[in-house]
Amino acid sequence: MSRIMIVDDENAILQALRRLLRAVPCTCGNSSFELEIETFDSAPAALEHARHHAFDLFLTDYRMPGMDGVAFLKAVKAIQPDAARLILSGYADLNALMRAVNEVGIDRFIGKPWNDYELASAIAQSLAHRDLMLENRRLADLMRVECGDLSDEAAEAKRLEGMEPGITQVNWGPDGSVILDPEFICEKEK
């Protein structure tokens, strides 16, 4: 199951994309991807959700109020660097396309209106490329462990961080305790 997040300020677009991706198969070569889709009509809300939940692919509109698609994907890349990133836009803006490629490393820039099968194919190709990249990294890490360049613990921490972003981060209190909720401060510490 591949988890994807779709962000667009227009609910009609979000509903159309959800319907499409449920009906059209996402296949690339011999790989077929079953999708778990989450949609957001606000980039800041989507970004906050991405801080706590791992996704395999992000598909976002380019022009949105408050935060454009490039800024959103740039922030997402810092949180989940291995996720595939695609931009959907009704505007053929060459500068926006160059910015998206150079700053964010998007996989595709898809125009609105989109062709259903081309969009599904682009998603499948991006997911297949991501899977291949992660498998190559896993094999390279196995070789690093074999050669002694990487410890088993570091390899496992890397794998877990890829599955659940932030899981290896620990917030320490001034007394050496672990703080589970950084916003929670005991009365005793105030």
N, C-alpha and C positions, 0 to 999 in steps of 0.2 A: 504494500500500500504506500503510495507516494502522497505526501502531504503538500498541498499547494495553497498559497494565499493569493487572493485576487483583491486588488485595491482600485476602486474607481468611485468618484463622487456621484455618479449617476446610478441609482438603484436599478433602473431598467437594464443597463449594461451588465450589472452584476448578475441579475436574474437570467439574462440571455446567455451569459457565459456559463453559469452553473448548469442551465438546461442543456446547452451544447455539450459540455464536457461529461455529462451523464449519458448522453445519447451516442456521441461519436467516439469510437475507440481510439485510444492514444497508443499507437504502435510505431516502432522503429526497428526495422529488420525483423529479428526473431523475438524482440522484446515487446511485451505488452504491459502497459501501466494502468493499474487500477488507482483511481484518484480519490483522495479525501480532500474536499474543498472547503476552505473557510473564506468568507468574503467580508470586506470592510469598506465603508463609504467615507472613512476618515483616515488619512495617512498617519497622523499622530497616534490614533487609537490602534491602528494596525502595527505600528512600530513598537508600541508598548507591549502588545500581545506577542510580537516576535522576540522580545527580550526574554520571555518565559517559556516559549514553545518553539520547538525545532520544525523547520519546513524544508522541503526538498527544492521548492521552486516558488519564486515570487513573480507575479504578473501584475503590472500596475499601469494605470493611465499616466500619460505624460503631464497633462495640464489638470491640476486640481487646486482648489483653494487652500491656502495655508502652507502647503508643502508640495512641490512638484514631484513627479515620478523619479527624476534623477536624484534629487535630494533624499527622497525616501529610500531608494535603492542603495545610495551611498551609505546611509546610516545602517541599513540592513546588512550590507557587506561587512561593516565593522563588527556586527554582532554574529552573523552567520556567514562567514566567508565562503563556505563550500556550497551554498545554495545557488541554484541556477536563477538568473534574473532576466526578465523580458519586459519590454515596454510596449504598450498599446497606445496608439495616438491617431487622432483624426487630422493632425497637422503635419504637413510634410516640411518640417523645419530642419534643414541640414545642420545648422549649428547645434540644435538640440540633440540630433543623432550623434554628432561628433563628440559632444560633451558626455553623452551616455556611454559611448564606447570607451572614451579615454578615461573618464573619472570612475566609472562603475564597472566596466568590463561586462556589459550586458551580452547575453547570448543572441538575442534577436530584437529588432525594432519592427513591430507589426502595425500596419496601417489599418485605420477604421475607414470604411467597413471592412471587416476581415472575411476571408474565405474560411468556412468552417473546417474543412479538412486540412488546409494549410496551417491553421492555428493549432489544431490537434497534433499535427505532425511536428510543428515547431516545439510544442511542449514535450512530446515524446522524445525528440532528438536531444533536447536540452537535458532531460532526465537521464537518457542513455549516456550522454557525454559525462554528466555528473557521476553516474555510477561507475563508469570506466575510470574516471579521474580518482575516485575514492578507492577503488580496487588497486590501482597502480600505487597509490600512496600506502595502502595497507601492505602490499608486497614489498615495497621499498623499506618500510618500517621493520618488517620481518627480517630483511637482509641486514638492516642496521643493528637489530638485536643480535643476530647471528655473529656479526663482526665485532660486537661489543661497543658500537658507537651510540647505542641507545639502550637504556635499561628496560626491562619488562614493565616496570611500574610507569615509566614515562610513556611507553607505547600504549599502555592501557588507559592512562589519563587522557592521552590524545584521542583515543577511540571514543571514550565516554564523553569528552567535550564536544566531539562531532555529533554525537547522538542527542545530547542534552546541553545546549550552550549554557555556560556558567556553572555547571555542576561541580567543577573542580575548584571554583573560587570559594574561599573561606573568609568570612568577616570575623576578625578577632577583636575581642573586647580589651580594654586597658589592663584587666586582671588576668588575661590569658584565656578567658572563656570564649566560646563560639557564640556569635550573635546570629540568631536565625533570621530575625527581621530587623534590618538596620534602622528602620524608623522607630522601633520600639526601644525605649530607654527606660530602665528601671528607675523608680523613685529614688532608690539608694544611690544611683550614680549621678543624679542631678545635683 
